Amino acid sequence: MADTWRGIWVVGYRELVRFVRDRSRIISSIAFPLLFLVIFGAGFSRVMGALAPGVDFVQFMYPGIIAMTVLTTSLFAGIGVVWDREFGFLKEILVAPLGRTGIVLGKATGATVLALLQAGVMLVIAPLVGVHIDLATILALIPVVIVLSLGLSGLGILVASFMRSQQGFQLAIQLLIFPLIFLAGVFFPVNSVPVWLEVLAKLNPLTYGVDAIRQIFLGEGAAAAGLGVTIFGHTMTIAEDILVVGILGAVLLAAAVWAFRRQE
Protein backbone atom coordinates (compact mmCIF):
# COMPACT_ATOMS: atom_id res chain seq x y z
CA MET A 1 0.00 0.00 0.00
CA ALA A 2 2.85 2.40 0.84
CA ASP A 3 4.44 1.72 -2.56
CA THR A 4 1.13 2.47 -4.27
CA TRP A 5 0.73 5.84 -2.54
CA ARG A 6 4.37 6.69 -3.16
CA GLY A 7 3.90 5.89 -6.86
CA ILE A 8 0.78 8.06 -7.09
CA TRP A 9 2.54 11.03 -5.49
CA VAL A 10 5.86 10.79 -7.35
CA VAL A 11 4.44 10.08 -10.80
CA GLY A 12 1.51 12.50 -10.42
CA TYR A 13 3.81 15.35 -9.40
CA ARG A 14 6.16 14.57 -12.29
CA GLU A 15 3.27 14.72 -14.79
CA LEU A 16 2.24 18.13 -13.48
CA VAL A 17 5.78 19.50 -13.72
CA ARG A 18 6.16 18.15 -17.25
CA PHE A 19 2.90 19.77 -18.35
CA VAL A 20 3.78 23.16 -16.86
CA ARG A 21 7.10 23.17 -18.70
CA ASP A 22 5.48 22.31 -22.05
CA ARG A 23 3.92 25.59 -23.19
CA SER A 24 2.83 24.23 -26.56
CA ARG A 25 0.78 21.53 -24.83
CA ILE A 26 -0.82 24.09 -22.54
CA ILE A 27 -1.84 26.28 -25.45
CA SER A 28 -3.09 23.43 -27.65
CA SER A 29 -5.13 21.81 -24.86
CA ILE A 30 -7.09 25.04 -24.39
CA ALA A 31 -7.14 26.16 -28.03
CA PHE A 32 -8.60 22.88 -29.31
CA PRO A 33 -11.98 23.11 -27.50
CA LEU A 34 -12.14 26.89 -28.03
CA LEU A 35 -11.73 26.33 -31.77
CA PHE A 36 -14.75 24.04 -31.76
CA LEU A 37 -16.68 26.57 -29.69
CA VAL A 38 -15.96 29.39 -32.13
CA ILE A 39 -16.60 27.37 -35.29
CA PHE A 40 -19.72 25.52 -34.18
CA GLY A 41 -21.04 28.15 -31.78
CA ALA A 42 -20.78 31.05 -34.19
CA GLY A 43 -21.52 29.05 -37.31
CA PHE A 44 -24.50 26.98 -36.18
CA SER A 45 -26.17 28.94 -33.38
CA ARG A 46 -28.48 30.79 -35.80
CA VAL A 47 -29.12 27.70 -37.89
CA MET A 48 -29.97 25.49 -34.90
CA GLY A 49 -31.85 28.19 -32.98
CA ALA A 50 -33.36 27.25 -29.62
CA LEU A 51 -33.15 23.53 -28.87
CA ALA A 52 -35.44 23.89 -25.86
CA PRO A 53 -37.23 26.77 -24.09
CA GLY A 54 -34.51 29.13 -22.92
CA VAL A 55 -31.67 26.96 -24.27
CA ASP A 56 -29.82 28.06 -27.40
CA PHE A 57 -27.18 26.08 -29.26
CA VAL A 58 -24.19 27.61 -27.44
CA GLN A 59 -25.73 26.85 -24.03
CA PHE A 60 -26.44 23.30 -25.19
CA MET A 61 -22.95 22.81 -26.60
CA TYR A 62 -20.85 24.44 -23.86
CA PRO A 63 -21.06 21.55 -21.34
CA GLY A 64 -19.86 19.28 -24.14
CA ILE A 65 -16.92 21.62 -24.76
CA ILE A 66 -15.92 21.23 -21.10
CA ALA A 67 -16.16 17.45 -21.46
CA MET A 68 -14.04 17.72 -24.61
CA THR A 69 -11.38 19.58 -22.63
CA VAL A 70 -11.37 16.81 -20.05
CA LEU A 71 -11.16 14.19 -22.82
CA THR A 72 -8.13 15.63 -24.59
CA THR A 73 -6.23 16.26 -21.36
CA SER A 74 -6.99 12.80 -19.99
CA LEU A 75 -6.19 10.79 -23.10
CA PHE A 76 -2.82 12.45 -23.39
CA ALA A 77 -1.92 11.10 -19.95
CA GLY A 78 -0.56 8.16 -21.90
CA ILE A 79 1.99 10.21 -23.79
CA GLY A 80 4.17 10.21 -20.67
CA VAL A 81 4.36 6.40 -20.87
CA VAL A 82 5.51 6.54 -24.50
CA TRP A 83 7.96 9.36 -23.79
CA ASP A 84 9.45 7.46 -20.85
CA ARG A 85 9.82 4.33 -23.00
CA GLU A 86 11.56 6.18 -25.83
CA PHE A 87 14.09 7.80 -23.52
CA GLY A 88 14.66 4.76 -21.33
CA PHE A 89 13.12 6.30 -18.23
CA LEU A 90 10.36 3.68 -18.12
CA LYS A 91 12.86 0.98 -17.16
CA GLU A 92 14.04 3.12 -14.26
CA ILE A 93 10.45 3.56 -13.06
CA LEU A 94 9.79 -0.17 -13.29
CA VAL A 95 12.83 -1.10 -11.20
CA ALA A 96 12.10 1.61 -8.62
CA PRO A 97 10.36 0.59 -5.36
CA LEU A 98 7.03 1.89 -6.61
CA GLY A 99 3.84 -0.13 -7.00
CA ARG A 100 2.78 -0.66 -10.62
CA THR A 101 -0.79 0.25 -9.74
CA GLY A 102 0.48 3.43 -8.07
CA ILE A 103 2.40 4.40 -11.20
CA VAL A 104 -0.70 4.12 -13.38
CA LEU A 105 -2.89 5.90 -10.84
CA GLY A 106 -0.23 8.59 -10.48
CA LYS A 107 -0.34 9.35 -14.20
CA ALA A 108 -4.14 9.30 -14.11
CA THR A 109 -4.21 11.55 -11.03
CA GLY A 110 -1.83 14.04 -12.63
CA ALA A 111 -4.03 14.18 -15.72
CA THR A 112 -7.12 14.62 -13.54
CA VAL A 113 -5.63 17.62 -11.73
CA LEU A 114 -4.77 19.15 -15.10
CA ALA A 115 -8.29 18.46 -16.36
CA LEU A 116 -9.74 20.24 -13.33
CA LEU A 117 -7.52 23.27 -13.94
CA GLN A 118 -8.43 23.45 -17.62
CA ALA A 119 -12.12 23.00 -16.85
CA GLY A 120 -11.68 25.97 -14.52
CA VAL A 121 -10.31 28.01 -17.41
CA MET A 122 -13.37 27.11 -19.47
CA LEU A 123 -15.63 28.20 -16.60
CA VAL A 124 -13.96 31.62 -16.62
CA ILE A 125 -14.81 31.94 -20.31
CA ALA A 126 -18.42 30.75 -19.87
CA PRO A 127 -20.02 34.14 -18.97
CA LEU A 128 -18.39 35.70 -22.04
CA VAL A 129 -20.45 33.44 -24.32
CA GLY A 130 -23.70 33.77 -22.38
CA VAL A 131 -23.48 30.63 -20.24
CA HIS A 132 -24.54 31.16 -16.62
CA ILE A 133 -22.48 29.61 -13.81
CA ASP A 134 -22.62 29.89 -10.04
CA LEU A 135 -20.92 28.30 -7.04
CA ALA A 136 -23.38 25.39 -6.97
CA THR A 137 -22.57 24.62 -10.61
CA ILE A 138 -18.84 24.61 -9.92
CA LEU A 139 -19.15 22.37 -6.85
CA ALA A 140 -21.37 19.91 -8.72
CA LEU A 141 -19.00 19.87 -11.67
CA ILE A 142 -15.88 18.88 -9.72
CA PRO A 143 -16.77 15.21 -8.94
CA VAL A 144 -18.00 14.66 -12.51
CA VAL A 145 -14.73 15.94 -13.96
CA ILE A 146 -12.70 13.81 -11.53
CA VAL A 147 -14.54 10.57 -12.30
CA LEU A 148 -14.61 11.22 -16.05
CA SER A 149 -10.94 12.19 -16.23
CA LEU A 150 -9.72 9.19 -14.23
CA GLY A 151 -11.56 6.80 -16.54
CA LEU A 152 -10.42 8.46 -19.76
CA SER A 153 -6.86 8.63 -18.44
CA GLY A 154 -7.04 4.86 -18.07
CA LEU A 155 -7.95 4.63 -21.74
CA GLY A 156 -5.02 6.84 -22.72
CA ILE A 157 -2.55 4.80 -20.64
CA LEU A 158 -3.99 1.57 -22.02
CA VAL A 159 -3.39 2.71 -25.60
CA ALA A 160 0.10 4.00 -24.72
CA SER A 161 1.07 0.62 -23.28
CA PHE A 162 0.98 -0.85 -26.79
CA MET A 163 2.76 2.04 -28.54
CA ARG A 164 6.48 2.38 -29.16
CA SER A 165 6.67 5.95 -30.48
CA GLN A 166 5.09 9.30 -29.71
CA GLN A 167 4.03 9.67 -33.35
CA GLY A 168 2.17 6.37 -33.24
CA PHE A 169 0.49 7.27 -29.97
CA GLN A 170 -0.61 10.69 -31.21
CA LEU A 171 -2.05 9.15 -34.37
CA ALA A 172 -3.97 6.55 -32.36
CA ILE A 173 -5.30 9.21 -29.97
CA GLN A 174 -6.41 11.44 -32.84
CA LEU A 175 -8.30 8.49 -34.30
CA LEU A 176 -9.98 8.03 -30.91
CA ILE A 177 -10.72 11.65 -30.06
CA PHE A 178 -12.94 12.60 -32.97
CA PRO A 179 -15.30 9.56 -32.86
CA LEU A 180 -15.58 9.93 -29.08
CA ILE A 181 -16.41 13.64 -29.39
CA PHE A 182 -18.93 13.36 -32.22
CA LEU A 183 -20.64 10.31 -30.70
CA ALA A 184 -20.96 11.88 -27.24
CA GLY A 185 -23.77 14.30 -28.00
CA VAL A 186 -21.57 17.37 -27.78
CA PHE A 187 -23.19 18.94 -30.84
CA PHE A 188 -26.57 17.17 -31.01
CA PRO A 189 -28.99 15.32 -28.69
CA VAL A 190 -28.16 11.62 -28.86
CA ASN A 191 -31.86 10.72 -28.84
CA SER A 192 -32.44 12.61 -32.11
CA VAL A 193 -30.19 10.56 -34.40
CA PRO A 194 -30.66 7.31 -36.36
CA VAL A 195 -30.92 4.19 -34.21
CA TRP A 196 -27.52 2.76 -35.20
CA LEU A 197 -25.83 6.06 -34.32
CA GLU A 198 -27.75 6.29 -31.06
CA VAL A 199 -26.55 2.80 -30.08
CA LEU A 200 -22.93 3.75 -30.75
CA ALA A 201 -23.34 6.98 -28.80
CA LYS A 202 -24.68 5.15 -25.76
CA LEU A 203 -21.70 2.78 -25.78
CA ASN A 204 -19.41 5.80 -25.51
CA PRO A 205 -18.39 6.60 -21.89
CA LEU A 206 -17.97 10.27 -22.78
CA THR A 207 -21.69 10.46 -23.62
CA TYR A 208 -22.63 10.06 -19.96
CA GLY A 209 -20.03 12.58 -18.86
CA VAL A 210 -21.43 15.13 -21.33
CA ASP A 211 -24.98 14.39 -20.15
CA ALA A 212 -24.08 14.83 -16.48
CA ILE A 213 -22.30 18.13 -17.12
CA ARG A 214 -25.17 19.34 -19.31
CA GLN A 215 -27.72 18.60 -16.61
CA ILE A 216 -25.56 20.48 -14.09
CA PHE A 217 -25.55 23.53 -16.36
CA LEU A 218 -29.09 23.40 -17.71
CA GLY A 219 -30.90 21.74 -14.81
CA GLU A 220 -33.57 19.07 -14.97
CA GLY A 221 -35.29 20.99 -17.76
CA ALA A 222 -32.68 19.66 -20.18
CA ALA A 223 -33.81 16.08 -19.63
CA ALA A 224 -37.47 17.06 -19.70
CA ALA A 225 -36.98 18.80 -23.05
CA GLY A 226 -35.54 15.64 -24.60
CA LEU A 227 -31.91 16.78 -24.44
CA GLY A 228 -30.86 14.05 -22.00
CA VAL A 229 -29.78 10.45 -22.53
CA THR A 230 -32.42 7.76 -22.29
CA ILE A 231 -31.78 4.04 -21.79
CA PHE A 232 -34.75 1.76 -22.53
CA GLY A 233 -37.09 4.71 -22.07
CA HIS A 234 -35.51 5.83 -18.79
CA THR A 235 -33.90 9.28 -18.71
CA MET A 236 -30.54 9.19 -16.97
CA THR A 237 -30.01 11.33 -13.89
CA ILE A 238 -26.72 12.96 -12.92
CA ALA A 239 -26.04 10.30 -10.30
CA GLU A 240 -26.73 7.51 -12.79
CA ASP A 241 -24.47 9.13 -15.38
CA ILE A 242 -21.65 9.36 -12.83
CA LEU A 243 -22.21 5.72 -11.84
CA VAL A 244 -21.93 4.56 -15.47
CA VAL A 245 -18.81 6.67 -16.04
CA GLY A 246 -17.31 5.37 -12.79
CA ILE A 247 -17.90 1.72 -13.71
CA LEU A 248 -16.52 2.13 -17.23
CA GLY A 249 -13.62 4.17 -15.84
CA ALA A 250 -12.77 1.46 -13.29
CA VAL A 251 -12.69 -1.12 -16.08
CA LEU A 252 -10.41 1.08 -18.21
CA LEU A 253 -8.06 1.78 -15.29
CA ALA A 254 -7.91 -1.92 -14.43
CA ALA A 255 -7.09 -2.72 -18.06
CA ALA A 256 -4.41 0.01 -18.04
CA VAL A 257 -2.84 -1.48 -14.89
CA TRP A 258 -2.83 -4.94 -16.49
CA ALA A 259 -1.27 -3.62 -19.69
CA PHE A 260 1.30 -1.60 -17.76
CA ARG A 261 2.38 -4.60 -15.73
CA ARG A 262 3.17 -6.33 -19.01
CA GLN A 263 5.95 -3.77 -19.46
CA GLU A 264 8.04 -5.78 -17.01
Number of C-alpha atoms within 10 A of each C-alpha: 10 11 16 18 17 17 25 25 18 16 24 23 16 15 20 17 12 12 16 12 10 10 11 10 15 15 10 13 20 17 13 14 20 20 13 16 18 13 11 15 22 13 11 14 18 12 9 13 12 15 19 15 9 9 17 18 21 26 22 27 23 28 26 28 25 27 29 27 25 30 25 25 25 29 28 23 30 29 23 21 27 26 17 14 21 13 9 11 13 18 13 11 17 16 10 12 13 20 21 22 21 24 25 29 27 25 30 31 26 26 29 27 21 22 26 22 13 19 23 16 14 19 20 11 13 17 11 9 13 12 18 13 15 9 8 10 17 15 11 15 19 14 13 25 25 18 20 27 35 30 28 30 32 29 27 30 31 25 21 30 23 16 19 14 15 18 12 14 23 18 11 15 20 13 11 14 15 12 13 20 22 15 23 28 28 24 20 18 19 26 19 12 13 9 11 8 13 18 15 15 24 19 13 18 22 30 26 29 29 29 29 29 26 27 21 21 23 20 14 15 15 21 18 11 12 16 24 25 25 15 10 5 7 9 16 19 18 20 11 13 22 22 15 16 26 21 14 20 22 17 15 21 25 19 17 26 21 16 17 21 15 10 13 10
